[in-house]
Amino acid sequence: MRRLYAKLAEVVAADDRQGGTKAVEDTALAYADEAMDLQQRGYASQRVRGQIFSAAAAFTSSAMWAAIDGRRLDDAQHHLNQAVTLAGLSADPAVQFRVWGHAGALYRQLGQYTQALAADEAAKSRRSHAATLFTHPSPTPVPPFTRLTSATAPQPSGPWVAPRMPSAKPTSPDLARHGCASTTRRSWNSLR
């Protein structure tokens, strides 16, 4: 898996250097095929199968991004269908966030703004789930681009961004006011 993740980092770096070339797209697809070939060999645990699907989805998503960047939108749509399937099979919220984020960009390029909004919402829901996973050390190898925490993730700034409001924890009287008066002290403390 580490070898696949290293190749993924190479594909992302090549895309950063070269842009949406057909060569980057083809390389990413070749690595996705290599990952799926690993899936066909012998027996693997569910965790390993999930990681292989995750790597294949990430490679396919990189191919989709290269196609979007190169204005090959028909190819990008084909890659989207495959990437969504693989990301779903992986059950990896980080790769699902990545795929849906790229899908939102594709739909905007196609002028399909309703689908773009839906894809962005799907990415947002996966991001919040993925962020909770990466605040604790993982026993499995995780691609370097997914290691984000709230401290390292880029934060929006500028006059158009509303200031963050501190999150308020409900107090015991708040629970009583909302019909939860029977909440015991022990269960209340478990909510904190």
Secondary structure as the mmCIF struct_conf table of DSSP 4:
data_model
#
loop_
_struct_conf.conf_type_id
_struct_conf.id
_struct_conf.beg_label_comp_id
_struct_conf.beg_label_asym_id
_struct_conf.beg_label_seq_id
_struct_conf.end_label_comp_id
_struct_conf.end_label_asym_id
_struct_conf.end_label_seq_id
HELX_RH_AL_P HELX_RH_AL_P1 ARG A 2 GLN A 18
BEND BEND1 GLY A 20 GLY A 20
HELX_RH_AL_P HELX_RH_AL_P2 LYS A 22 GLN A 40
BEND BEND2 ARG A 41 GLY A 42
HELX_RH_AL_P HELX_RH_AL_P3 GLN A 46 ASP A 69
TURN_TY1_P TURN_TY1_P1 GLY A 70 ARG A 71
HELX_RH_AL_P HELX_RH_AL_P4 LEU A 73 SER A 90
TURN_TY1_P TURN_TY1_P2 ALA A 91 ALA A 91
HELX_RH_AL_P HELX_RH_AL_P5 PRO A 93 GLN A 109
TURN_TY1_P TURN_TY1_P3 LEU A 110 GLY A 111
HELX_RH_AL_P HELX_RH_AL_P6 TYR A 113 LEU A 133
TURN_TY1_P TURN_TY1_P4 PHE A 134 THR A 135
BEND BEND3 HIS A 136 HIS A 136
BEND BEND4 PRO A 139 THR A 140
HELX_RH_3T_P HELX_RH_3T_P1 PRO A 144 THR A 146
TURN_TY1_P TURN_TY1_P5 SER A 150 THR A 152
BEND BEND5 ALA A 153 ALA A 153
BEND BEND6 GLY A 158 GLY A 158
TURN_TY1_P TURN_TY1_P6 PRO A 159 TRP A 160
BEND BEND7 VAL A 161 VAL A 161
HELX_LH_PP_P HELX_LH_PP_P1 ALA A 162 THR A 171
HELX_RH_AL_P HELX_RH_AL_P7 SER A 172 ARG A 177
TURN_TY1_P TURN_TY1_P7 HIS A 178 GLY A 179
TURN_TY1_P TURN_TY1_P8 ALA A 181 SER A 182
HELX_RH_AL_P HELX_RH_AL_P8 ARG A 185 LEU A 191
#
